[in-house]
Amino acid sequence: MAALAWMRRKASLILPRGRFARSVTLLAGGTALGQAITVLVSPMLTRLYTPEDFGVFGVYASILGIVTVVASLRYEYALPLPEDDQSAANILALCFVLLLGMTTLSWFVIHGLGSQIVTWANVPGLQPYLWLIPLGMLGAGTYQILNYWAVRKRDFPRIARTRLSRGVARAALQVGVGFVHSGPLGLLLGQLAGETAGSTSLGLAAWRKDRAPFKTVSLQGIRQAGTRYRRFPLFSSWASLLDALGGNVPQLLFAAFYGADVAGWFALGQRVIAAPLNIVVDSVAQVYFGEAAQLSKDDPKAMRRLFLKLTGRLALTGGLPTTVICALAPLFFTFVFGREWETAGRYVQILAVMFAVRFAVVPLSHSLNIVERQDLFSAWEGIRLTLVVGGLLIGQIWKASHVIAVAIYTLTMLVSYILLWVISWRALVNRSERRDISC
């Protein structure tokens, strides 16, 4: 209780007051505890698993991250938007139909092309565990659909609890299996458990509280919902796929170009730096989406003020942790995780500035969904993917070391996030100007 009270006091200093801040604090608290568990067990995991095991895990998690974002073609993003629950219930049904279809498709792809994927990624240790990918897609897809239904209902306390349960499930399986089984299996099973934990709780709550609109679901309603919000599969799904590729392809390329050990160092470095800096990111993103969606209808100027205020406060919040990480990362990694993980600390030093900028920008990118300019987000994702992949390929042609490759990756991502902020802000301004003219 004391820790939760402390987090509330701290959040009130950096976030807007009122319901928004309380919602962010709830989500941040659940995320913080879940991420804290992940960080606390990492020293044990680095002694149960080798860098090569982490490399296999990183490639698996990257593949799962890529396929999951298109599990329901991003129709789940539309769940908070309809004014009536009946329309939202039809969107929910559409999401689950698409999820089952995409999961089935992923099984056929893995069954037919799994060996080629493993060979290209340069991680033969993944071959026995490819069957986990369709299961992971089904579990993670279910969670993300139900999560956005809970966002619609503003059931942020329940979302916070599921984020904690995800961290507990992931850590328990990764540690438990690691003690009794060598190889990366424990890491993979833990990731699967973490992605799916909380789905039952969210599903039961939705059925218990919102059963009436679910009974109105019909084929005609599903078709109408699919047509009304078709911009999400047409633009958001592709943008999300590009987002996943931009975030996960580097992990695959590090494995393909430099081997499983380098991929493992990169995976741990990403895991450790993302945990503290992402405590607030996802929480602010979801609450901002819910609040700004309403402001866009009632008071567009207040929405712009919220955008600018959060930009400054999140940038300030990310600055100090980044400085500490930059200064202490190699020493910290060697002491906490063991000498064979010092290189991961060097990676963290390089990545820290990029993560600080990401911390301030990503939550606000939902503005493009709110103003229905998913086309702009899709274009940005294409630019980012081109910059990141192009930079790493150039580094490989120049035969750059793995450390230089991480620096190239950091620079391209940094430029991309600054561009995303500019695009999001201009979209809000243009939307308001059009409304003023029409009035």
N, C-alpha and C positions, 0 to 999 in steps of 0.2 A: 504493500500500500504506500509506503514511504517513497519507493522508487517511482510509482505511478504519479504521485503528487509532485515529485520533483520534475518529471517529464512535462506535466501540465504547466508548471510555473515557467520552465524554460521555453516551451512552445509558445506561451503567451507573449514572450518578449520578442519573438521573431516572426510571428504569424498574425494575421488579422484577428481581432477579438470577436467574440460572439460564437454563433453556431458553427461557422466555418472552422475556427480555431479548435473548438471542441471536437469536431469530427476528425480533423487532421490529427489531433492528439490521440484519439482513440485508435485510428489506423496506424499511426506512427508507433504507438505503444505496442500493439500486437506485432507489427513488423520488426520493431527493435528487439523484442524478446525472441522472436523466431530467428532473426539474424544473429543475435547474441549467442544463441545455442550453436548455430553453424560455426561461428568464429571460435567459440570455446572448445569445440571438439576437434577443430582443425589440427592442433598440435598432436593429438592422439592419432588422427587419420594419417598424418605425414609419417608416422612411425609404423602404422599398420600397412600402408600402401606405398609403393615406389613412385617416382616421377613418371615412369612408363605407365603405371596403372592410372595415374591422374591424366595422362595424355589420352588414354583410351576413354576414360570418363568424359574428358573435355570434348572429344569428337562425338561421342554418343549424345551428350547434352546439347551440342550444337545442332546435330541432325534433328533431334527432338524439338529444339527451339524453332527450327525452320519450318517443320511440317505442322506444328501445332498452331501457328499464327493463322493459317488458312483453314483450320479445322471446320469452322462454320462460316467461312468467307467474310468474317468481320461483321456479320449481321448483329452480333452481340453488342456492338457499339451503338446500335440503334435502340436498344432496350430502354435507356433512360428518356428517350425523346418524345414518344407519343403522349398526348394529354390523357388518354383513357387507358385503363389496364387491359381492356379487351384487345385492343390493337397490339399492345406489348406482349400479351399472352400468345398471340399468333406469331409474333416474331420469335418468341422463345421456342415454340414448336418447330418453326422453320430451322432454327439453329440446330436443334437436336437431329432433325432429319439429315441436314447437311453433314453433321458430325459423324453419323453412322456411315454415310456414304464415303466420306473422305478417309475414315479409318479402314474401311474395306479396301479402298484403292491403295492405301499405303501398304497394306499386307501384301497385295499382289506385286507392288513395286519392290518391296524388300525381298520377297520370295524369288523374284526374277533377276534382280540386279544387285543383290546384297554383296556378292563376292566382288563385283567390279567396284562397288563403292568402297569396300574395305581396302582393296588394292590401291585405288587412287588416293585414298586418305593416308596410306602408309601406316595403318594400324591393324595388323593381322590379329591382334588380341581381341578385337571387337567382333570377329566372325561368330563365335558361339552365342553372342548375346543380341544379335539383330532382331530376334523375335520380341524383344522388349519394346521396340520402337512403336509398333501399332498400339500396344497396350498403353504405353505412355501417352500417345496422342489421344486416345479415348479418355483417359483419366484427366489429363490436363485440359482437354477441350471441354469436358463436363464442368470442371471447376470454373473456367473462365466465363462460361455462359451463365452459370448460377451466380457468379460473383457480380456480373453486371445487372442481373435482376435485383440483387441485394442493393447495389448502388442506386437503382431506380427507387427502391423503397426506403433508401437512406438508412438501411440497417447496418450502420458502420460498426457497432459493437460486435455483431456476429462475424462480420468480415475480419475484424481484428482477432477474434478468437481462432478463426480458421488459419490465419497467418501464423499464429503461435503453434497450432497443431501441426502445420506443415513442417516447421522447423524441428519439432520434437520427433515426428515420424522419420524425417530424413536422417537426423543424427542417430537415432536409435538403431535403425537398420544398418547404416554405414559402419558404425562401431561394432555392433553385435556380429554381423556377418564377417567383418574384418578379423575378428578374433578366431573364428573357426574355419575360415576359407581364404586361401591365398588368391591373389589376382584381383581384378577390378569389379568382380560381381557385386560386392557389398556397396561400392560406390554407385553402381547403376541401379540396384534395387532401392537404395535410399533415395535416389533422385526420383524414381518412379513413385515411391510412397509420398515424397514431399509434394509432387505435382498433383496427386489425387486426394490427399488428406483435406478434409473440410467439405468435400462435395456432399457427403451425406447430410451434414448439419445444415448446409445452405438449402439443399433440396427439401428436407423435411420442413424447414421453416417456411419456405415458399409455398409448399402444399398446405400447410396448416393455416397460414395467414391469408393466402391469396387463391384459395381453391375456386371461388366463384368465377373469376375471369378465365381460369383454365378450362372451365366447362363450356365456354363459348368458342373454343378453338374449332375451326372448320377449314376444309380445303380451300374454300373461297377466301376466307380470311387470311390464310397463309399466303395465297397467291397475291392478294391485295397488298399485304405487308411487304412481300418480296418486291413487288413493283414500286411501291411508294418509296422504299429505302434502297433502291437498286444502286445508288451511288456508292454504298458501302462495299458491295462485292466488286463493282466496276472500278473503284478507285482505292478504297481503304484496304481491301484484301491484297491488292497488288502492292500498295504502299507498305502494308505490314509484312508482306513477303520480302520486299526489298529491305525493310528494316531488319528483319531476321537475318537475311543474307549479309547485310552490312555488319551486324553484330556478331554473327557466328561463323561466317566464311573465314575471317582471319584465323580463328582457332583451327579450322580445317587446313588452311594454307600453311600455318606454322608446323602442323604435323606433317603435311606432305613435303614441305621444303627442308625442314630441319630435324624431323624425327619425333618420336613419341616423348622423349625426355624434355625437349624444348616445349612441346605442346603441354606437357604436364606442369612445367614451371609457369608458363603463361596462364594455364587454367587456375592454378593456385593464386597467382598474383591477382587475376581478375576477381577471384572469389573473395579474397581478403579485402581488397580496396573497395569493392562494390558493396560489401556488407555494411560498413559504417556510413558510407555516403548515400546509399539507397534507402536508408531507414525512413526518410521522409519523402523521397522522390515519388514512389508509387502511391503513397497515401495522399500527398498533395494533388497528384494527377487526377485521382478518382474523385476527390472532393471538389477540386476545381471544375472538373467536368460537370458534376451535378449542380454546383452553384452557378457557374457561368452559363450553363444552358438556360437557366431561368433568367439570369440577368440579360442575356442576349435578346429576350423577348420584352422585358420590362424596362430595362435601363442600360442601353449599350455603352453609354459613357461610363457608368459605374463598372462595367465589365473591363473597359480599357484601363481604368484606374487600378482595378484589382490585378490586371496583368502586369502593369509596371511596378506596383508595390511588391508583388511576389518575386519579380525578377531581381530587384535590389536585395530583398531580404534573403532569398535563397543563395544569391551570389555571395553575400556576406557570410552566411552560415557555412558555405563550402570552403571558404578561404582558409580558416585556421586549421581544420583537419588536414587539408592538403599540404600546408606548410610542415606540419608535424610528420606526416607520412613521408614527404620528400626527404626530410632530414634523417629519419631514423629507420627507414624501411630495411636496408640490407642488414644492419645490426639486429633489428627486431626479428627478421626472418631466420637469421642464423641461430639466435638464442632460443626462439620459441619453437621453430619447426625442425631445426637440425641443419648441419653444415651443408648438406646436399641441396638445400633450398635457398641458399644465399642468392643465386641468380634470379629467383622469383622476386626477391626484394629489390634487386636492381631494376627489374621490369616495373615494379610498383613506383619507384622514383620517377621513372619516365612517364608512366601513365597518369600520375596523380593530377596534373593540371587539366588534362582532358576530362577526367571524371568530375572535377570541380565545375567546369563549364557545363557539362551534361546535367549536373545536379540542378543548375539554375534554369536550364532551358527546357528539358524534356517534359516536365509537368505541364508547361504552358502550351505545348504543341497540340493539346486537345482543342485549342481554339480553332484549328482548321476543321475539326470534325463538327464543332458547334456551328460554324458559319457555312458548313457544307462545302468546303473547298478542299475536299480530299484529293482533287487533282493536283493541287500545289504540293501537298505532302508526298504524293506519289512521285512527282517530279524531283523533289528534294531527295527522296530515298534513292532514286536512280543516280543522282549526282554523287551522293555519299558513297554508294556502292562502287561507282566508277573510280572515285578518288582513292578509296581504300584498296581495292583489288589492284588498280593500276599502280599505286605506290609500292605495294608488296611485290608485284611482278617485276617492276623496275629494280627494286632491291635485289631480287633473285638474279636478274640478268647481270647486275653489277657485282654479283657474288658478295653482297653485303653480309656482315655477321648477323646473328640472331638479335643482338642488342640494337644494332642500327635498324634492323627491320622493325623492332618495337617502337623506336623513335619515329620512323616513317609512318607507322600506323597511328601513333599519337597525334602527329601533326595533321594528317588528313582528317582525322575525326574531329580535332579541334576546329579546323576551318569549317567543317560541315555543320557543327552545332551552332556556331555563330551565324551561319547562313540561315539555319532553321529559325532562330529567334527573329531575324529580320523579316523572313517570309510570314511568320505568324503575326507579327505586329502589323505589317502592312495589310494583311487580310482583314484584321479587325478594323483598322482605320477606313479601308475601302468600303467595308460593309456599313459602317456608320454613315459615311458620306453619301452612299446610295440611299439610305433611309431618310437622311435629312433632305435630300433632293426630292424624294417622292412625297415627303410631307409638305 
